[in-house]
């Protein structure tokens, strides 16, 4: 993972409780993986000979990998990245909360559906998310999660 990108999002837990450091777009891992795939596929020449009889378009695939590398790295929502019209960010920010897990109205919240959707998607791709039961300070969670991400992905620059 790109060290500079990771350092930019390392200490951010978004208003939704998702740790930006575990996001492949924010931590630079997606760009790094696309670059490595491009190098390997090009090195083996798979883009020229690979599985054409099964509909594989090597040039199109290489173009897609290059496009992924051009996706801007997310700055994290605490620094203005992410979805610009995020209702979760607006609500938590207006209430002066660091994240939704601090809110006393989670059971009656009108943003609960949006919150669950984003958190479910994040968990599906193994991102780390703060739960309402975690009373640990955010920086302690970040330390814990950084160790976890290193064990899951030892080649990453975390």
GUDREN-415321 format. One record per residue: residue number from 1; residue in one letter; x, y, z of N, C-alpha, C, O in turn. Coordinates in pm, whole numbers. Example, Ala and Ser with C-alpha at 12.3 -4.5 7.8 and 13.67 -1.06 7.14 Angstrom:
<recs>
   i aa     nu     nv     nw    cau    cav    caw     cu     cv     cw     ou     ov     ow
   1  A   1319   -569    780   1230   -450    780   1320   -330    780   1424   -332    846
   2  S   1285   -225    708   1367   -106    714   1290      3    787   1341    114    804
</recs>
This chain:
<recs>
   i aa     nu     nv     nw    cau    cav    caw     cu     cv     cw     ou     ov     ow
   1  X     86   -117      0      0      0      0     89    122      0    199    122     57
   2  X     42    224    -63    119    347    -73    129    410     65     28    448    125
   3  X    251    422    116    272    470    253    216    610    274    151    635    376
   4  X    240    701    181    191    838    195     37    840    204    -20    910    287
   5  X    -28    762    118   -174    755    119   -223    699    252   -317    752    311
   6  X   -160    593    299   -200    532    426   -183    630    541   -272    643    626
   7  X    -72    699    545    -48    795    652   -154    906    652   -189    958    758
   8  X   -205    941    535   -308   1044    524   -439   1002    589   -510   1085    646
   9  X   -472    873    581   -601    825    635   -586    739    760   -685    697    819
  10  X   -463    713    800   -435    623    913   -516    657   1038   -571    567   1101
  11  X   -525    782   1074   -590    821   1199   -736    862   1184   -795    918   1277
  12  X   -795    836   1068   -932    878   1044  -1032    764   1065  -1023    660   1000
  13  X  -1124    786   1154  -1243    702   1163  -1355    794   1121  -1381    896   1185
  14  X  -1423    758   1013  -1526    844    957  -1645    859   1050  -1657    790   1151
  15  X  -1732    952   1015  -1852    977   1094  -1941    852   1104  -2019    839   1198
  16  X  -1928    762   1008  -2006    638   1008  -1939    529   1093  -1997    423   1113
  17  X  -1819    556   1143  -1748    459   1226  -1653    370   1148  -1591    281   1206
  18  X  -1642    391   1017  -1551    311    935  -1411    370    943  -1393    491    932
  19  X  -1312    283    960  -1172    328    964  -1124    345    822  -1115    248    746
  20  X  -1092    468    784  -1046    501    650   -916    428    615   -890    400    498
  21  X   -835    398    714   -709    327    691   -729    185    640   -636    126    585
  22  X   -849    130    656   -877     -5    607   -943     -4    469   -980   -110    418
  23  X   -958    113    410  -1021    126    278   -914    121    170   -818    198    174
  24  X   -929     30     73   -827     14    -31   -814    137   -121   -708    158   -179
  25  X   -918    217   -133   -908    339   -213   -832    445   -134   -744    512   -189
  26  X   -864    461     -7   -800    563     75   -657    530    114   -573    619    122
  27  X   -628    402    138   -494    368    185   -396    341     71   -279    310     95
  28  X   -442    352    -53   -354    336   -169   -335    194   -216   -267    171   -316
  29  X   -393     98   -147   -374    -42   -181   -432    -77   -318   -374   -158   -391
  30  X   -546    -18   -355   -608    -48   -484   -515     -8   -599   -495    -86   -692
  31  X   -457    111   -591   -363    154   -694   -242     61   -700   -197     23   -808
  32  X   -191     26   -584    -74    -61   -576   -105   -198   -637    -24   -250   -714
  33  X   -219   -256   -604   -256   -387   -659   -275   -381   -810   -232   -471   -882
  34  X   -339   -274   -859   -359   -259  -1004   -224   -247  -1075   -205   -303  -1183
  35  X   -133   -174  -1015      0   -156  -1074     75   -288  -1078    139   -321  -1177
  36  X     67   -364   -968    135   -494   -963     75   -592  -1063    148   -666  -1129
  37  X    -59   -592  -1073   -125   -680  -1171    -83   -644  -1313    -54   -732  -1394
  38  X    -80   -515  -1341    -39   -469  -1474    103   -516  -1505    131   -562  -1616
  39  X    191   -505  -1409    331   -547  -1427    340   -699  -1452    410   -743  -1543
  40  X    270   -776  -1372    275   -923  -1386    211   -967  -1517    270  -1047  -1589
  41  X     94   -916  -1547     23   -955  -1669    103   -915  -1792    115   -992  -1887
  42  X    158   -794  -1790    242   -749  -1901    369   -831  -1912    412   -865  -2022
  43  X    430   -862  -1798    554   -940  -1797    537  -1080  -1855    626  -1130  -1923
  44  X    423  -1141  -1826    396  -1274  -1879    334  -1269  -2018    324  -1371  -2086
  45  X    293  -1151  -2060    231  -1138  -2191     88  -1188  -2195     32  -1211  -2302
  46  X     27  -1206  -2078   -110  -1258  -2072   -206  -1165  -2147   -306  -1210  -2202
  47  X   -174  -1037  -2150   -260   -942  -2220   -262   -969  -2371   -353   -924  -2441
  48  X   -162  -1041  -2421   -154  -1071  -2564   -204  -1211  -2599   -251  -1233  -2711
  49  X   -195  -1306  -2507   -230  -1444  -2542   -334  -1508  -2451   -378  -1619  -2479
  50  X   -372  -1444  -2346   -452  -1509  -2243   -599  -1530  -2274   -673  -1433  -2290
  51  X   -640  -1651  -2284   -781  -1696  -2285   -871  -1621  -2384   -987  -1594  -2353
  52  X   -818  -1588  -2501   -899  -1520  -2601  -1021  -1602  -2641  -1128  -1548  -2668
  53  X  -1003  -1734  -2645  -1114  -1823  -2682  -1227  -1820  -2578  -1338  -1866  -2606
  54  X  -1200  -1767  -2459  -1302  -1754  -2356  -1351  -1610  -2341  -1419  -1576  -2244
  55  X  -1314  -1526  -2437  -1363  -1389  -2438  -1276  -1291  -2361  -1318  -1178  -2338
  56  X  -1156  -1332  -2321  -1068  -1241  -2246  -1013  -1135  -2341   -954  -1168  -2444
  57  X  -1031  -1010  -2306   -980   -898  -2385   -862   -840  -2308   -879   -756  -2219
  58  X   -742   -886  -2343   -623   -845  -2270   -596   -696  -2274   -561   -637  -2172
  59  X   -613   -635  -2390   -590   -491  -2401   -692   -413  -2318   -657   -315  -2252
  60  X   -816   -457  -2322   -920   -392  -2241   -893   -406  -2093   -915   -314  -2015
  61  X   -844   -525  -2055   -813   -548  -1914   -698   -459  -1869   -704   -402  -1760
  62  X   -595   -447  -1952   -482   -360  -1917   -526   -214  -1908   -479   -140  -1822
  63  X   -616   -174  -1996   -668    -37  -1993   -746    -15  -1863   -737     92  -1802
  64  X   -823   -116  -1821   -898   -106  -1695   -802    -93  -1576   -827    -13  -1486
  65  X   -694   -169  -1576   -595   -159  -1468   -532    -19  -1465   -508     36  -1358
  66  X   -505     37  -1582   -450    172  -1588   -552    274  -1536   -515    370  -1468
  67  X   -680    253  -1568   -785    343  -1520   -796    341  -1368   -815    445  -1305
  68  X   -783    222  -1310   -788    209  -1164   -674    290  -1101   -693    354   -997
  69  X   -558    288  -1164   -444    362  -1111   -464    513  -1117   -396    588  -1047
  70  X   -556    557  -1200   -584    701  -1214   -692    751  -1118   -716    871  -1108
  71  X   -758    658  -1047   -860    699   -949   -789    778   -839   -692    730   -781
  72  X   -838    898   -810   -772    974   -703   -785    902   -569   -888    843   -538
  73  X   -679    909   -491   -682    849   -358   -775    933   -272   -764   1056   -269
  74  X   -864    867   -201   -959    936   -114   -885    996      5   -797    932     63
  75  X   -921   1117     40   -857   1184    154   -922   1143    286   -870   1176    393
  76  X  -1033   1072    280  -1109   1040    400  -1209   1151    429  -1182   1268    401
  77  X  -1322   1116    482  -1429   1215    497  -1397   1325    598  -1454   1434    592
  78  X  -1307   1298    691  -1271   1402    787  -1186   1512    723  -1170   1621    778
  79  X  -1132   1481    605  -1051   1579    531  -1118   1617    399  -1052   1666    308
  80  X  -1249   1596    390  -1324   1639    272  -1336   1536    162  -1390   1568     56
  81  X  -1287   1415    181  -1300   1310     79  -1432   1237     95  -1517   1277    174
  82  X  -1449   1131     21  -1571   1052     29  -1687   1118    -43  -1670   1211   -120
  83  X  -1804   1068    -15  -1927   1116    -79  -1957   1259    -32  -1973   1283     88
  84  X  -1964   1352   -123  -1981   1493    -87  -2115   1524    -21  -2124   1613     63
  85  X  -2218   1450    -57  -2350   1476      1  -2389   1370    104  -2507   1335    117
  86  X  -2292   1321    177  -2316   1215    275  -2403   1266    390  -2364   1357    464
  87  X  -2521   1207    403  -2613   1249    509  -2564   1210    648  -2598   1275    747
  88  X  -2484   1106    656  -2428   1062    784  -2327   1165    833  -2330   1206    950
  89  X  -2238   1208    744  -2139   1309    780  -2208   1438    823  -2172   1497    925
  90  X  -2309   1481    746  -2380   1606    778  -2446   1599    915  -2436   1693    994
  91  X  -2512   1488    944  -2583   1472   1071  -2484   1474   1189  -2502   1550   1284
  92  X  -2382   1389   1181  -2285   1380   1292  -2211   1512   1311  -2187   1556   1424
  93  X  -2176   1575   1201  -2106   1703   1208  -2195   1811   1272  -2148   1887   1356
  94  X  -2320   1816   1231  -2414   1913   1289  -2434   1891   1438  -2457   1987   1513
  95  X  -2425   1767   1482  -2444   1733   1624  -2313   1740   1702  -2309   1713   1822
  96  X  -2205   1776   1632  -2071   1788   1694  -2022   1654   1752  -1959   1650   1858
  97  X  -2053   1545   1680  -2010   1411   1720  -1892   1369   1634  -1886   1404   1517
  98  X  -1800   1295   1692  -1689   1246   1610  -1735   1132   1520  -1680   1111   1412
  99  X  -1836   1057   1565  -1896    953   1481  -2033    914   1537  -2067    950   1650
 100  X  -2109    842   1458  -2247    805   1494  -2256    718   1618  -2360    713   1684
 101  X  -2147    649   1651  -2149    560   1766  -2162    639   1896  -2194    581   2000
 102  X  -2137    770   1893  -2150    855   2012  -2292    906   2031  -2324    962   2136
 103  X  -2377    886   1932  -2513    943   1936  -2604    862   2028  -2597    739   2033
 104  X  -2689    933   2100  -2784    867   2190  -2915    833   2119  -3003    772   2179
 105  X  -2928    872   1993  -3053    851   1920  -3042    747   1809  -3118    752   1712
 106  X  -2948    654   1821  -2928    556   1714  -3050    469   1689  -3074    427   1576
 107  X  -3126    441   1790  -3245    354   1774  -3357    424   1696  -3434    358   1626
 108  X  -3367    555   1708  -3474    628   1641  -3423    712   1523  -3499    790   1466
 109  X  -3299    697   1488  -3235    780   1386  -3294    756   1247  -3312    642   1204
 110  X  -3323    864   1178  -3372    856   1041  -3263    822    941  -3293    792    825
 111  X  -3139    827    983  -3024    796    895  -2978    651    912  -2880    609    851
 112  X  -3049    576    994  -3008    440   1027  -2995    350    903  -2902    269    895
 113  X  -3086    364    808  -3081    281    687  -2954    311    607  -2885    219    562
 114  X  -2923    438    589  -2802    478    516  -2678    431    591  -2582    384    530
 115  X  -2680    445    721  -2566    403    804  -2544    252    790  -2431    208    770
 116  X  -2649    175    802  -2636     30    792  -2589    -13    653  -2511   -107    640
 117  X  -2637     56    551  -2596     22    414  -2445     41    396  -2377    -47    344
 118  X  -2394    155    438  -2251    182    420  -2167     90    509  -2061     43    467
 119  X  -2211     64    629  -2136    -22    720  -2139   -168    675  -2038   -238    687
 120  X  -2252   -214    624  -2262   -351    573  -2168   -370    455  -2099   -471    445
 121  X  -2166   -272    364  -2075   -279    250  -1930   -282    296  -1849   -357    242
 122  X  -1898   -200    394  -1761   -194    446  -1721   -328    509  -1610   -377    486
 123  X  -1810   -385    587  -1779   -513    651  -1765   -625    548  -1685   -716    566
 124  X  -1843   -617    441  -1838   -718    336  -1698   -725    272  -1654   -832    231
 125  X  -1629   -612    266  -1495   -609    206  -1385   -603    313  -1272   -565    285
 126  X  -1420   -641    435  -1327   -655    547  -1267   -524    598  -1156   -523    652
 127  X  -1341   -414    581  -1295   -289    642  -1326   -294    791  -1418   -365    834
 128  X  -1251   -221    869  -1273   -218   1012  -1373   -108   1045  -1365      3    993
 129  X  -1469   -142   1132  -1571    -45   1170  -1589    -45   1321  -1589   -149   1387
 130  X  -1605     74   1372  -1629     93   1515  -1772     52   1546  -1864     82   1470
 131  X  -1791    -17   1657  -1926    -55   1697  -1972     31   1813  -1890     94   1881
 132  X  -2101     33   1836  -2155    113   1947  -2109     61   2082  -2118    131   2183
 133  X  -2059    -63   2086  -2014   -124   2211  -1868    -93   2242  -1821   -118   2353
 134  X  -1797    -38   2144  -1655     -6   2165  -1643    133   2226  -1665    234   2160
 135  X  -1609    135   2350  -1594    262   2422  -1450    309   2421  -1416    412   2480
 136  X  -1364    232   2353  -1224    265   2343  -1207    396   2266  -1283    423   2173
 137  X  -1110    475   2303  -1077    598   2232  -1037    563   2089   -974    460   2065
 138  X  -1074    648   1993  -1049    620   1853   -903    588   1822   -875    499   1742
 139  X   -810    658   1885   -668    634   1857   -624    495   1904   -536    434   1845
 140  X   -685    447   2010   -656    310   2056   -708    208   1954   -642    108   1926
 141  X   -826    235   1898   -880    146   1794   -790    147   1671   -763     42   1613
 142  X   -743    264   1633   -655    275   1516   -527    194   1538   -482    125   1446
 143  X   -470    200   1657   -350    120   1687   -381    -29   1673   -304   -104   1612
 144  X   -492    -71   1731   -533   -212   1726   -556   -256   1580   -509   -361   1538
 145  X   -628   -174   1506   -660   -208   1367   -536   -208   1278   -527   -287   1184
 146  X   -439   -119   1306   -316   -116   1227   -241   -248   1243   -187   -300   1145
 147  X   -237   -301   1363   -174   -431   1387   -250   -539   1310   -189   -626   1247
 148  X   -384   -535   1314   -465   -634   1243   -441   -629   1093   -426   -733   1028
 149  X   -437   -508   1037   -420   -497    892   -281   -544    851   -265   -600    742
 150  X   -181   -522    935    -46   -570    906    -43   -723    905     26   -783    822
 151  X   -117   -786    996   -117   -932   1002   -194   -990    882   -158  -1096    831
 152  X   -299   -922    839   -378   -967    724   -305   -945    592   -320  -1022    498
 153  X   -228   -840    588   -166   -796    464    -21   -755    491     10   -636    492
 154  X     68   -852    515    204   -821    556    284   -739    454    377   -668    491
 155  X    249   -748    326    322   -673    224    277   -528    215    341   -447    147
 156  X    167   -494    283    117   -357    280    206   -267    364    275   -314    454
 157  X    204   -140    335    291    -46    404    235      8    533    281    111    581
 158  X    137    -58    592     73     -8    715    170     -8    831    134     30    942
</recs>
